[in-house]
Amino acid sequence: MTAIQSAATVLAKPQPIDASTEEAISRGLIYNMHSYPQLNGGDGYGCGFADLDDDGDPDVVILGAADGHIGIFENDGDGNFTDRSKQSGMPYLMLAISGFTAGDYDGDGDLDLYFAMLGVANVLMRNDGNFHFTDVTQQALVGDVGAGFSASFGDFDNDGWIDLYLCNYNGQLPGTEDIDNKLYHNLGNGTFEEVGIKQTVDDHGYGFQAVWFDYDRDGDLDLYLSNDRGHLKPLFRSNQLWQNQNGNLVNVSESSGAGVALFSMGVACGDFDNNGWPDLYCTNIPGGGIWIIRSCLTKTGSTF
């Protein structure tokens, strides 16, 4: 190989290309976050997609504005967004807001929004259509005042009405030390009944995030909880898995292998190896590693 050929080979070598571009402003997603450092929200504010107008394309909900307003952005179907925040009826929740979840709690065909709050009452906003929402927290009986970090909807008893699990980070703020996680059973009449103690899912730990998923593929939803600082036992709780046994949630954390103890924060569920069984991905702080919990089928059921 000659020197000229060598140079040509080097020049022709593929180079890394950054294909990502910032398009938020050009697409209408303009939302001014509170600057760092802030009093609350050190673990981040929620944001995500939800089809709020049921037109088949995902709209955007963003939290954490300096003035406390909740960002509601309508997707026009071409990837451009219109700010519907002012007309939405959403309250200004300031810096106590932590995360949100979307679900049709009243069965009217559109997605409602539940907001987890730190040390003040959580908020349930009913979707009335046309990007307008009404606060129904008091009527629904879901205004818990713990250190709410996140929440998730799921119909655990298969009665056709989605229920609500709330993660509380015990002691994040003064006065929240003894307010544990909650499970709100949807009664189908616009109200919920708290059944966390009855179902033994009133976890007393640093609850970060929970997911409903059918880990044993028996047709009902099981519950997995990600707990921060779980490695510092016995003072703190490791991650927890509850198996749904005909509407009763039974703790199988140790026997399943899913009860990992780490600085567990975010958690996601999906079949990463395409074997037909849902797996779990748990995040951790630097130095603690990242866990992928792979499910497998044994003679006694699903384990991780």
C-alpha positions as CSV (number, residue, x, y, z in Angstrom):
1,M,0.0,0.0,0.0
2,T,1.4,3.4,-1.0
3,A,1.5,6.5,1.1
4,I,-1.2,8.1,-1.1
5,Q,-3.4,5.1,-0.7
6,S,-3.0,5.1,3.0
7,A,-3.9,8.8,3.2
8,A,-7.0,8.2,1.0
9,T,-8.0,5.3,3.3
10,V,-7.8,7.5,6.4
11,L,-9.7,10.3,4.8
12,A,-12.5,8.0,3.7
13,K,-12.9,6.4,7.1
14,P,-16.5,7.1,8.4
15,Q,-16.6,9.8,11.1
16,P,-19.2,10.0,13.9
17,I,-22.1,12.2,13.0
18,D,-24.3,14.0,15.5
19,A,-27.7,13.6,13.9
20,S,-29.6,15.2,16.8
21,T,-30.9,18.8,16.5
22,E,-32.7,21.0,18.9
23,E,-36.2,21.7,17.5
24,A,-38.2,22.5,20.6
25,I,-38.6,26.2,19.9
26,S,-39.3,25.8,16.2
27,R,-42.0,23.2,17.0
28,G,-43.7,25.3,19.6
29,L,-42.5,23.6,22.8
30,I,-41.5,26.7,24.7
31,Y,-41.5,26.2,28.5
32,N,-39.2,28.0,30.9
33,M,-38.0,25.8,33.7
34,H,-37.0,26.9,37.1
35,S,-33.3,27.6,37.3
36,Y,-31.0,25.5,39.5
37,P,-30.6,25.4,42.5
38,Q,-34.3,25.2,43.5
39,L,-35.9,24.5,46.8
40,N,-37.6,21.3,45.6
41,G,-37.4,19.2,42.4
42,G,-33.7,18.3,42.9
43,D,-34.6,14.8,41.6
44,G,-36.2,16.3,38.5
45,Y,-39.7,17.3,37.4
46,G,-42.0,15.1,35.4
47,C,-42.6,15.4,31.7
48,G,-44.1,13.1,29.1
49,F,-46.4,12.3,26.3
50,A,-50.2,11.7,26.6
51,D,-52.9,11.8,24.0
52,L,-55.1,14.3,25.8
53,D,-57.6,14.9,23.0
54,D,-57.8,11.3,21.8
55,D,-56.9,12.2,18.2
56,G,-54.2,9.5,17.8
57,D,-51.1,11.7,18.3
58,P,-49.3,12.3,21.6
59,D,-49.5,15.6,23.3
60,V,-47.0,16.9,25.8
61,V,-47.2,17.6,29.5
62,I,-44.3,19.4,31.2
63,L,-43.7,20.4,34.9
64,G,-41.3,22.6,36.7
65,A,-41.9,26.2,35.4
66,A,-40.5,29.0,37.4
67,D,-44.0,30.4,37.9
68,G,-45.6,27.0,38.7
69,H,-47.8,26.7,35.6
70,I,-48.2,23.2,34.0
71,G,-47.3,23.1,30.4
72,I,-50.0,21.5,28.1
73,F,-49.1,21.3,24.4
74,E,-51.3,20.0,21.7
75,N,-49.8,18.0,18.9
76,D,-51.1,18.9,15.5
77,G,-50.2,15.5,14.0
78,D,-47.2,16.8,12.1
79,G,-44.9,17.1,15.2
80,N,-45.7,20.7,15.9
81,F,-47.3,21.9,19.1
82,T,-49.7,24.6,20.3
83,D,-49.5,25.8,23.9
84,R,-52.9,25.1,25.5
85,S,-51.6,25.8,29.1
86,K,-53.5,29.1,29.7
87,Q,-56.9,27.7,28.7
88,S,-56.4,24.3,30.4
89,G,-57.7,25.2,33.9
90,M,-54.6,23.8,35.4
91,P,-53.6,25.2,38.8
92,Y,-50.2,26.8,39.4
93,L,-48.5,24.2,41.6
94,M,-45.1,25.9,42.0
95,L,-42.0,23.9,43.1
96,A,-43.8,21.3,45.2
97,I,-44.8,19.4,42.1
98,S,-42.8,16.2,41.4
99,G,-44.3,13.9,38.8
100,F,-47.5,13.0,37.0
101,T,-49.4,10.1,35.5
102,A,-52.2,9.9,32.9
103,G,-55.1,7.6,32.8
104,D,-58.9,7.5,32.2
105,Y,-60.0,7.2,35.8
106,D,-63.7,8.0,35.1
107,G,-64.1,5.9,32.0
108,D,-65.3,8.7,29.7
109,G,-62.7,8.0,27.0
110,D,-60.1,10.7,27.6
111,L,-57.0,10.8,29.7
112,D,-57.1,12.5,33.1
113,L,-53.9,13.7,35.0
114,Y,-52.8,13.0,38.5
115,F,-49.9,15.1,40.0
116,A,-47.6,13.9,42.8
117,M,-46.7,16.7,45.2
118,L,-44.0,17.1,47.9
119,G,-45.6,17.7,51.3
120,V,-48.8,19.2,50.0
121,A,-52.0,17.6,48.7
122,N,-51.6,15.7,45.4
123,V,-53.9,16.9,42.6
124,L,-56.3,15.0,40.3
125,M,-57.4,16.9,37.2
126,R,-60.4,15.5,35.2
127,N,-60.2,15.9,31.5
128,D,-63.4,17.7,30.3
129,G,-62.3,17.7,26.6
130,N,-60.8,20.4,24.4
131,F,-57.7,20.6,26.6
132,H,-59.7,21.9,29.6
133,F,-59.4,20.2,33.1
134,T,-61.2,20.4,36.4
135,D,-59.7,19.8,39.8
136,V,-61.6,16.8,41.4
137,T,-59.1,16.0,44.1
138,Q,-61.4,16.4,47.0
139,Q,-64.4,14.6,45.4
140,A,-62.1,11.7,44.4
141,L,-60.4,11.4,47.9
142,V,-56.9,11.2,46.5
143,G,-55.3,14.4,48.0
144,D,-52.5,12.6,50.0
145,V,-50.0,15.1,51.6
146,G,-46.9,12.9,51.8
147,A,-43.7,13.4,49.9
148,G,-45.2,12.2,46.6
149,F,-42.5,11.4,44.0
150,S,-44.6,9.6,41.4
151,A,-47.8,7.7,40.7
152,S,-49.1,5.1,38.3
153,F,-52.5,3.9,37.1
154,G,-53.4,0.3,36.7
155,D,-56.5,-1.9,37.1
156,F,-55.2,-4.4,39.6
157,D,-58.6,-6.1,40.3
158,N,-59.8,-6.3,36.7
159,D,-63.1,-4.6,37.4
160,G,-62.8,-2.2,34.5
161,W,-61.8,0.8,36.5
162,I,-58.1,1.9,36.8
163,D,-56.7,2.1,40.2
164,L,-53.8,4.4,41.4
165,Y,-50.6,3.6,43.2
166,L,-48.7,6.5,44.8
167,C,-45.0,6.5,45.8
168,N,-44.1,8.5,48.8
169,Y,-40.5,9.3,49.7
170,N,-40.7,9.1,53.5
171,G,-39.2,12.0,55.3
172,Q,-38.2,14.0,52.2
173,L,-39.7,17.0,53.9
174,P,-40.5,17.6,57.6
175,G,-43.9,16.0,58.5
176,T,-43.8,13.4,55.8
177,E,-41.8,10.7,57.8
178,D,-44.7,8.5,58.5
179,I,-46.8,8.9,55.4
180,D,-46.4,5.7,53.4
181,N,-47.2,4.7,49.9
182,K,-50.9,4.5,49.0
183,L,-53.0,2.3,46.8
184,Y,-56.3,3.9,45.7
185,H,-59.0,1.5,44.6
186,N,-61.3,3.0,42.0
187,L,-64.9,2.6,43.0
188,G,-66.2,3.5,39.6
189,N,-68.3,6.4,40.9
190,G,-65.6,9.1,40.7
191,T,-64.2,8.3,44.1
192,F,-61.3,6.1,45.4
193,E,-60.8,4.0,48.5
194,E,-57.4,3.8,50.0
195,V,-56.5,0.1,50.4
196,G,-52.7,0.2,50.7
197,I,-52.6,-1.3,54.2
198,K,-55.2,-4.0,53.3
199,Q,-53.2,-5.0,50.3
200,T,-49.9,-4.8,52.2
201,V,-48.4,-2.4,49.6
202,D,-48.2,0.6,52.0
203,D,-44.4,0.5,51.7
204,H,-42.4,2.5,54.3
205,G,-39.4,3.5,52.3
206,Y,-37.9,6.0,49.9
207,G,-40.5,5.3,47.2
208,F,-39.3,6.6,43.8
209,Q,-41.3,5.0,41.1
210,A,-43.6,2.0,40.6
211,V,-44.9,0.1,37.5
212,W,-47.9,-2.1,36.9
213,F,-47.1,-5.1,34.7
214,D,-48.0,-8.7,34.3
215,Y,-44.7,-10.3,35.3
216,D,-46.1,-13.9,35.5
217,R,-48.4,-13.6,32.5
218,D,-51.5,-14.8,34.3
219,G,-53.7,-12.0,33.0
220,D,-53.7,-9.6,35.9
221,L,-51.4,-6.7,36.9
222,D,-48.5,-7.1,39.4
223,L,-46.8,-4.2,41.0
224,Y,-43.0,-3.4,41.2
225,L,-41.7,-0.6,43.4
226,S,-38.3,1.1,43.0
227,N,-36.9,2.3,46.4
228,D,-34.0,4.7,46.8
229,R,-31.2,3.8,49.3
230,G,-32.4,0.3,49.6
231,H,-28.9,-1.0,50.2
232,L,-28.9,0.7,53.6
233,K,-31.0,-2.0,55.3
234,P,-32.5,-2.5,57.8
235,L,-33.1,1.3,58.0
236,F,-34.3,1.5,54.4
237,R,-36.3,-0.8,52.1
238,S,-35.1,-2.6,49.0
239,N,-37.2,-2.8,45.8
240,Q,-40.4,-4.7,46.2
241,L,-42.5,-6.9,43.9
242,W,-46.1,-7.9,44.7
243,Q,-47.7,-10.7,42.7
244,N,-51.4,-10.3,42.0
245,Q,-53.2,-13.4,43.2
246,N,-56.9,-13.0,42.2
247,G,-56.9,-9.4,43.3
248,N,-54.7,-9.8,46.4
249,L,-51.2,-8.4,46.2
250,V,-48.7,-10.8,47.7
251,N,-45.1,-9.8,48.4
252,V,-42.7,-12.1,46.4
253,S,-39.7,-9.8,46.4
254,E,-37.2,-12.2,47.8
255,S,-38.5,-15.4,46.2
256,S,-38.6,-13.8,42.8
257,G,-35.1,-12.3,42.9
258,A,-36.5,-8.9,42.1
259,G,-35.9,-7.4,45.6
260,V,-32.6,-5.8,44.7
261,A,-31.2,-3.3,47.2
262,L,-29.5,-0.3,45.7
263,F,-29.9,3.5,45.1
264,S,-32.9,2.5,42.9
265,M,-34.7,5.4,41.3
266,G,-36.2,5.2,37.8
267,V,-37.6,1.8,36.6
268,A,-38.8,0.7,33.2
269,C,-40.4,-2.5,32.0
270,G,-40.1,-4.3,28.7
271,D,-39.1,-7.6,27.1
272,F,-35.5,-6.7,26.1
273,D,-34.5,-10.2,25.0
274,N,-37.8,-11.0,23.1
275,N,-38.4,-14.2,25.1
276,G,-42.0,-13.3,25.8
277,W,-41.4,-12.4,29.5
278,P,-41.3,-8.8,30.8
279,D,-38.0,-7.6,32.3
280,L,-37.2,-4.7,34.5
281,Y,-34.5,-2.0,34.2
282,C,-33.6,-0.1,37.4
283,T,-31.4,3.0,37.5
284,N,-28.9,3.8,40.2
285,I,-26.6,6.6,41.2
286,P,-23.0,6.7,39.9
287,G,-20.9,4.1,41.5
288,G,-23.8,1.8,42.3
289,G,-24.2,0.2,39.0
290,I,-27.3,-0.3,36.8
291,W,-29.4,-3.4,37.2
292,I,-31.2,-5.2,34.5
293,I,-33.5,-7.8,36.0
294,R,-34.2,-10.5,33.5
295,S,-37.3,-12.6,34.0
296,C,-37.2,-16.3,33.2
297,L,-39.7,-19.2,33.5
298,T,-39.0,-21.8,36.1
299,K,-41.1,-24.8,37.2
300,T,-42.5,-22.7,40.1
301,G,-43.3,-19.6,38.0
302,S,-41.5,-16.5,37.0
303,T,-38.3,-15.3,38.7
304,F,-35.7,-12.7,38.1
